[in-house]
Amino acid sequence: MTRSDDAPAEHVFKLLVTGPFAAGKTSLIQAVSDTPVVETDVDTSGDEASVKSSTTVAMDFGTYAIDDGGVRLLLFGTPGQRRFWFMTDILKGDVDAVIYVIDADASHTHTEAGEAMRALLRDLRVPLVVAVNRCDDPAMAVLLARQLGTLASEMAVPCQLIHRESGREVVVEALLAVLDRLERQGVDMLDPVSRMLQTAGAT
């Protein structure tokens, strides 16, 4: 299928990329975005400056197109520092799924991350995919996600979010979760989405 650059996407979904400070949220969006990423980074202040030199203070925004643009994902990344968490409340409106990013090695962040994740999902009630960054072991990813409080039906994806293909696996899983929910609600699976599913299964 050939599309002009200014042709509208036939299906657009909004994904909220959130999680603790320095987990890899910006890295995910930078890795997969087809368009220049909108970033709001400033120098990190306080004790966290030793962990990461810059941090998001408002949002990151990128896009990812599938099926030559027939399906477009809008990726909104939230700040990780607690003092900017209010931006999550601003960005979470009308989201279709949440990608919750954690750093497998940063165990000191996991308790607070689990509490924040469960509070967010109680409010949103949308599909969840947990991206377990800096992890290559699927069993470990599932274990960490369950410790956060995920349900057995919610996906946990081991990933290395500095790599495009690894990030792509995460966003495709999020999209599949959205499509599964729509199908269960009786929403028709139109042709562009069917083609997308076939493409994702072939890669």
N, C-alpha and C positions, 0 to 999 in steps of 0.2 A: 504494500500500500504506500502510495506517495502522497506526502502532505507538504503544503507550503509552510514556511517558517511562521507565518502569522495565522495559520489555521487554528481554530480553537480546539482544545482537547475534548474528546467525547465523554471522558470520565475524569473527574478531578477529585482527589482525595487529600485531606489535610492530616498530616502525621505530626504529633507532638513528640519531640526528642528531648527527654529530660533525664535527670539523675544527679548524683552528687558532683561536687567540685572536682575537676580534673579527671572525670571518668572516661571521657572520650567523645562527648556530644558534638563538639565542634569538629573533631577529626572525622566523625562519621559523615557529617554534612559536607565537609570539604572533599572527602573521598568520592562521594557519589554524585554530587550536584553537576547537572549538565549546564548550568548557568553560573556566572560569577556569584560567589557566595556573599551575601550581605552580612557583614560582621560588625559588632560593636565592642571590640576588644579594647581594654585599657591596661596599663601596668597594674599588676596585682599588688595590693597593699597588705600590711599585717603579716602574721605568721605564715599565711598561705603563699606568700611570695617565694618562699624557699621550695615550694612544690611546683609552681608554675609561674612563669614570668608575666604572662598576660591572662586576662580573664574576660569572659563575656559579661556585659553589664545590662544589656537589654534583650537582644536576641541574635540568633544566627538564622539566616533564611537561605534555602537552596531549593532546587527542583530536580526531579528525576522523571524522565519520560520513558514509557514502555510502548511497544507497538507503534514506532514512528510517531509518537506523540498522541496516539489514541487514548492512552491512559497517562495522566500526569499526577505525580505526587508532589505536594507542597510540604517541605520539611521545615518546621519551626523549632529551633533549638532554644532552650531556656538557660538562664544563668545558673551556675552551680553554687555560688556563694550565698549564704543564708540571707544576707541583707538585701539581695536582689530577688528573692523568691516570689515577691509580689508579682513579678513579670509572668510567672507561670499562670496565675489567675487571669491575667490579661490575654495570654496567648492560647489558653486552653479552649476558648469558645469554638464550638462547631467542629471539634476534631473528630476524625473517623477512627483513629487508633493512637495508642501511646507506645512509643519505643522507649523503654526505661533502660538507660545505660549504667552499668556498674563496672568498676575496675576489679577484676578478680584478685589482684594483689593488694588492694586497699581495704583490707578486712575491717579496719577501724571505722570505715564509712558505712558499713553494711546495715548495722542496727538502725541508724537514723534513716538510711535510704529505704529500708523496708517500711518504716512507719510513714514516711512521706509518700511512698508509692501506694500503700493501701488507702491512705486518706484521699489521694488523687482519684483512685479508681472507684472509691465509694461515691464520689461526686460525679464522675464522668460516665461510668458504666459503658465503656467502649472496649474493644479488643486490646489486649496487651501482648507485647513481645519484649522479653528481657534480653538485651544485648550484653553478654558477659565479655567485656573487652580484656585483651591480653590473656586469652584462654583458648586452648586448642582441644580441650577434652569435653566432648558433649555430656558425659556423665557428671563431670564437675560443674558444668554450666547449669544443668538441671538441679543439682544439689544446692548450689548457691541461690538459684531463683526460688526454690522451695523454702529456703531459710528466710528469704525476704517476705514470704507469705503468698506466693503465686499458687494458683489452682493447677491441678493436673492437666487441665485442658489448655493452659497458657504456655506458649512456646518460650523456650530459652535457647539462645543461639550463641555458641562460642564464636569469638571473632577477634580479629586483629584490625582495628578500625582505621589504621593508617593505609590500608590496602583497599582499593576500589572494589575488587571482587568480594572481599569479606563484608564490606559495608553493603554491597548490593544484596547479599544473602539476607541481611537483616531487614532491609526495606521491602524486599519481595515477600518475606515471611509476614511482615506487617500487612502488606496488601492482601495476601492470601487470607489472613484472619478477617480483614474487612469484608472480602468477597464471600467468605463462608457465612459471616453474620447476615449479609444481605440475602444470600440464598435461603438461609433458614427463615428469614422474614418474608420470603416469597417474592423478592425483587428479581425481575428477569435478568439473566446473565446474557447481556447483549454481545454481539459478535466481536467487538474490539477486546472485550475482557476475555472471551473464550480464546482468542488468538494469543493474548498475553499469557494465559495459563499454559498453553501449549509451548510457547517460547520458553517460559520459566522452567518447565519440566524437561526441556531438551538441553539446558545448559548445565 
